[in-house]
Amino acid sequence: MKKGVEYTGVVTKIAFPNKGEVDCGEDGIASVKGTLPGQKVKFVVSKKRSGKAQGRLKEIIEKSPMEDVEPNCPHFGDCGGCSYQTMSYENQLKLKEDMVKGILDNAIKGDYQFEGILGSPVQWGYRNKMEFSFGDEFKDGPLALGMHKKNSFHDIVTVDNCKIVDRDYNIILRCVLDYCAKKELPFYHKLRHEGYVRHLLVRRTTKTKELLVALVTTSDAEMEKKADLMSLVEEIKALDLSAKLCGVIHIINDGLADVVQSDETRVLYGQEYVYEELLGLKFKISVFSFFQTNSLGAEVLYSKAREYIGETKDKLIFDLYSGTGTIAQILAPVAKKVVGVEIIEEAVEAAKVNASLNNLDNCTFIAGDVLKVIDELHDKPDLIVLDPPRDGINPKALQKIINFGVDRMVYISCKPTSLARDLEMLQEQGYKVVKAAAIDQFPNTNHVETVCLLSKLHEAKHHVNVRLDMDEMDLTAAESKATYEEIKKW
């Protein structure tokens, strides 16, 4: 295969999350993103290293047999958010299950129990948080607000009919976009580092049905006067929404990176938090709080994790990479004590508030890097729960975790390839994978969660010397059978 040349082939298999292996016959094999098993595709070779070719998808010539439904969303194909809308949910789950099992089978030594995949209770309208970007759909085009166009760093697709969120999101998005366009507010240009409106954040809780809206802009005083954001607040308050509007916030961000962060936060209306419920517990969530984006799916995930954790009575549990302390608080009522460690200070403060909210006095939350904090933890845990970021656990931190020598660990992962890498080290250091399950938190996308139970292999502490004479090996079957009385006497 040659760089820049166009080829046609069939996708024979797929590697997580979305890299298809395309067989082009005598021309060879290439890796092409955004494909599905069984598709016939046309692509252009974009890279070639060590004899391995990578291609950029140009056209899907024939659909995969797994593509058995029409997309539910009018933005599908243009928007880079969803990948699997042409597959029934049953087929989506099958594909994710096969991918996770394949990754784990290659990483796990010996037998283990793979419990398949658990689906999300809802396939549509499940997200409880969205970050929309301002931009234009094409160079110098009209103002857009939504998601990045598929395979594009710059272009934005206005997703005012998105199907993986509640209708309230689409109503708010359209209101904010129309207002900003009417006021002729320029979007922040990532390369030129100029402009005003940057992002729109919306949180809508599933159980309590509460809404939080945040507009992110630069600190341009002249534009702020032109924007007259209190008028926008009044327009949002007048919308026909199914959830209760709890707060409208103005976040000022002058950072150069294309990420949502706050240099200053102003509450324009109401409050800067909402409440959500999960497995009977209450959680206070701000704009920046880490919280699972699928509330109903999170209940499935944490229920499986709790099942794997097993007996916790009178046990000290470490919840490492604890976020806002969701797992810690689910375990606390049936444990002696839970210690959570999380690097994001805001998440730790939220965890403390939530623990108080749920009247839990046996939770301790520490802000800091797990790698460093572990050295300061003098108590020895009975079991450990791990829920690290997508890239997994720093090997040095993992070694320190292993050194605790706990009998059981439960590892929750949002990226199975990172989990597989960490499992290699855990197994080398004396842990065995007992069982694992995939949990779909993100229907219609290629993301998937995995929960894994590990058990410590203990070397025998006692041994018995047995002397066996050759004559004894010549016994007949009848002679070798001892009576119950003989066994008792022996």
N, C-alpha and C positions, 0 to 999 in steps of 0.2 A: 504493500500500500504506500502511496505517495501523498505527502502533504499538499492540500489544496485540491486534490482530485475527488470527484464525486463517485460514490459507490452505492450499491443496492444490496440488501441482505435481509435475513430473517433473524429476529431476536430469539435466541435459544434459551437464555436464562437471564435472571436479573440479580444484581448485587445491591444490597442495601445502600442508600435508600432508593435510588432510581437509575442506576447505571446498567443498561442492557448490553449483553454480549451478542454482537451481531455477526452472524456467519455469512460471509460473502463468497463461499465456495473456494475456488482456486486463488481468489484475490486475498484471502486471509480473514482474520477476525479483528473486529474493532469494538471499543467500548463507547457507547452512545447514551448520553443522559436523556431522561424524559421519555423512556420507551417502556413497553410492556411485553411480557413473554408472548410469542406467537405473532407479533406484528411484523409486517414486511415494510421496511423503511428505506428512505433515501437520505444519505448524509454526506458531509464533506469532511475529510480528514483534517483536523485542526492541529494535532500534535502527533509526533512519533518519537518515542524514546525507548531505547533498549529493545527495539523490534516490536514494541506494543503501540498500537494506533488508537488515538482517541478521536471521535467524530462529533460534529455539530449537526444535530437533526435538522433536516430540511423539509421532509414530507413523510407522512404516514400513508403508504400506498395501499396496504391492506390492514384491516383491524385485527386485533387479537381475538381469539375465540372467547376470551374472558370479558371482552367489551360487549355487554349484552343489554345496556340501557342507554337512553339518550340523556345528556347532561341536564341537570335540574336548574342550573344557574346560567343566565344569559351572558355572564362575563367569563365563563369557562373557556379556556383556550387562549384568551388574551391575558387574563389575570394569572399571576404566578403563584397564587395561594393554594389552589387545589390541583391534584394530579389524577385522581381516580374516579371522577364523576361519570365516566363512561362504563364503569363496572357496577353491577349490583352490589349491595353491601355484603352479601354472602361471598361474592368473589373477591371483594376487597379484603375481607377477613382471611380468606384462604391464602391469598398472596402474601399478606403480612405474616401469617402463621408459618408458612413455608420458609420465608426469608429468615425469621428469627430462629426457627428450629435448625435450619442449615448452618447459621452462624454458630449456634451453641453446640451443635453436634461436632463441629470442627474444633471447638475450643475445649470441650469437656472430656476429661479422661475417665474411662469406665462408664458404667451404667448410671443413668439418672432418669427421673420421671418427668417427661414433658407433658404438661397438662393442657396444651393447645392454647387457643386465644379466647379471651372474653371480650365481647363487643360492647360498644357504648350503648346505654339505654336509649339514646336518641341519635339519629344520623344527621339531622338538620337543626339549625338554630341552637347549637350547643355551646358556642363560645361565650364566655363571660367577660372577655376583654378583647379590644381591638385597638391597634395603633395604625391610623391612616396617615398617609403622607401627602403633602401638597406638592404640586408640580405641574407639568403639562403632558398631554398624551403624545405630543410630537413637538419637535423644536419650534419654539415661538408660537405654539398653539394656545388655545384658551386654557384658563385655570382648571386644573383637575384636582380631585381629592379622593384618595383610595389606596390601592395596592400597587406595588411595582409590576410593570408589564413583564410577562414571562421572558426570562433570559435578558432582562434589561436593567441597567443600573440607574438610568435617568428617567425613562418614560413612566408615567403614572396612569393607571386605569381607574376611572371613577366607578366605584363598585356600589352604586346606590340601590342595587337589587340583589345583594349578596345573600346566599342561602344558608351559610353556616352560622349566621347570627340572627338574632331576633329582629323583627321588623322595625323596632325602635331605633336600632343602629342606622338603618337606611334612611329613616325620616330625619334623624339628627344630622347625618352626613349631608344630605341634600340641603337642609336648612343652612348649615354652616358654609357650605360651598357657595350657595346662591348669595348669601350675605357678603362673603369676602369678594366675590366677583363683582357684585353691585358697588361695593366700596372701592373697587380696583386696588385691592391689596396685593402686592407682588409676593410670589412664593420665594422662599429662601433657595438661592442657587448654590448647590453644593460645591461647584468648582470655583465660582467667582466669589463665594462667601459674601453674598449680598442678597437683600430681600427681607421679608417680614414674617409671613406665616409659614410654619414648619410642619407641625403635626396636629392631628386631632386624636385624642384618646377618649375612648368610651368604655366604661365598665357597667355591666348590667348583671346583677345577681340573679341566679336561677330560682332559688327557694324563696327569698324574701322580696324579690322583684323591686330592687332599688337601683337607681341610676346615678352615675357620676360622669360629668363631661369636663374635659380639660383641653384648652387650646394652647398650643405651644408656639411662641413667637420669639423673635429677637428683641433686643432692648431699644428699638428705634423709637425715640420719643415723638418724633413728628408723625410717624405712621400710627403710633398708638392713639394719638389725638384723632387722626383721620378714621381709625377703626371704630372708635366709640363702642367699646366692647359691652358696655351696660345695655346698649340697644340690642346687641346680639343676645344677651342674657334674656331680655324680655321676649324675644322671638322664640328662643328655646323653651321658655316657660309656657308659652302659648301653644306649643305643639300637642297634638293628640297622641299621647304615649300610653302604653299599657303598664309601664312601671312608674314608680314614684321618683321624680327628679329630686335628688338629695343635695346636689351641689354642682356649681359651675366654677371652674378654676382657670386662672390664667398663669401659665408657666413660662418664665423667661429663660431662654437658653441661647447663649452666645458661643457655645462650643463649636469647634470646626467639624467634629465628627458627626455623621448622619445617624445619631442615636438620640433617644429621648432622655434628657437629663434636666435638672433644675438648678439654675443659678439663683432664682427667686420664685417663690410660689405665692400667688395672691388668690384669696377666696373672693370671688365676685358675687356668689350667691350660695346660701346654705352652708354646707360643711364640706370638708375635704376627705370624707370617708363614707363607706357603706358597710352594711353587715351582711354576711352570708352564713348559712347553716350547712354543716357537713356531719353526717353520722351522729346527729343529736347535739353537736357542739356548735357554738356561735363564734364567728370570726369577724374581727374589725379589719377592713381592707381599705388601704389608701390607693391613690393612683399608681404608686410605684411598688406596692406590696407584691412579692412573689406569691402567687396562688394558682393552683392548677386551673387551666383555662376551660376545662369541661367539668363543671361541678358534679353532675350526675355520674360521669365517668370516673371522677376522682373517688367517689364512694366505692365503686367497683374495685379500683386500684388499691385503695387503703384497706378494704375488707380482705382482699387476697393477701396483702402484706401482713395484716393482723393474724390471719389464719396461719401463715408461715412462721410468724414469730412464736406462736404457741403459748405455753404456760409462762406467765410473767409475775405471778404472785411472789412477793418478797424479793423481787429481783431489781437490780440496778441496771438501767438501760442507757446506752449512749446512742443518741440520734445525731449522727454526723452529717453535715450539710443540711441542716434542719429547716432552712427557709423561715417561714413564719410559724414554725413549730406545729404544723398540722399533725404529723405522725406522733410527735411527742405527746400531744394532748389527747390523742385517741388512745394511746397506751397508758397514760398516767393514772386513770381511775383504777386500773388493775395491776399496777406496778408499785414497787417500793419507792422508786425515784427515777426520774428521767432527766438526763443532761443533754441539752441540745447545743451544738456548735455551728455557727454560721458566720461567714465572712462579711456579709452585708449588714451594717449596723442598724439600718432602718428596719430590716426584716426582724432582727433580734428584739428591737423595741416593740414591734408589733406583736411578736410572740409572747412577750411578757404581759402586754395588755390583754391579749386573747386568753392567756392562762388565768389571769385575774377575772376576766369576764366569765369564764367557765368554772370559777371557784376551785381551781387546781393549785394546791400549795406545795406539790411535790415535783414541780418542774423547775429546772434551772437552765437559763439560756445564756450562752457566752458568745460575745462578738469577737471574731478573729479567724485567722487561717487555721484550718484543721491541723496542718503540718506543724505549726508552732504551739497551738493551744494544747494539743495532746500531751506535750511535755509537762504542762502545768496541772494536768489532771492526776491527782494522787489516788483517787478511788479506782478500784479494779471493777470493770463492768461484768455483768453476768452474760449479757448479749449485746450485740451492736446492730443498729440499722444504718445503712448507707444509702443516701439519695443524692449523689454528686451531680454537678453540671454535665452538659453533653459530652465534654471531653474526658470524663471519667476522673480517676483519682491520681494525684501525683504519686509516682512510685515510692518516693521517700515517705510520704504520708501513709501510703498503703502498708509499708513495712512496719511502721509504728503501730498501725491498727492491728496487724497480724500479731505483733509482739504481746498484745494483751492476752492472747491465747484463749479467747472465749469459745465456748462450745458451739454456739450458733451465731450466724450472721444472716441478715436479710439485706439483699442488695437490690435497690430499685433503680432502673436505668431508663433514660429516654433515648439512648443510642446503643443498640445491641453490639455494635462493633467495638465501642469503648468498653462495654461490659466484658466482651470476649477477651480483650487484652488484659484486663484486670484479673479475670478468672485464671489465666495462665499462672500469674504470680501467686495467687491465693492457693492454687492446687499444688504448686511447687513447694509451698510452705506448710503443707499438711492439712489443707481443707478439701472436702469432697462436696461436689454439687449434688444435693439430694433431689431437688425438683425445681422446676421453673415454669412460668406461664407468661404469655404475652397478653397485654391489655391494650385495647384500642381506645385511646383518649382523643384521637384526631380523625374521625371519619372523613373520607373523601380526599385525604392527604396521604403522603407516604411516611408519615411519622408514626411511631409505635412505642409503647412502654413495655418493659420486661421486669418481672419480679423473680428473684432467684434465692433459694434457701441453701445455705452452706453449713456443713457440719464439720467439726474438728475431728480428725482421725487421731486417736490416742494410741500410742505404743503400749503393749502389754506391760503392766508394772510388776507382774508376778509370773513365774514360770515353774513348771513341774518337770523334773527329770524322769524319764520313762526308760526302763531297761527291757528290751524285747529280745527273748531267746529265739533262735531259729526254729526250735522244736515247736514253739507256740504258734508259729505261722503255718504249721502243718495240720492244724485242727480241722476236723470236718465241720460242716455247718451245724450239725446237731450238737457236737461237743462244745461249740463256741457259744451256745445259748445258755446264759446263767439264769437261775430262778430268782424270784423276787427276794426270797430269804437269803440266798447267797450274796445278792447285791447289798442287802442291808448289813449282813455280817462283814462283808468286805469294806 
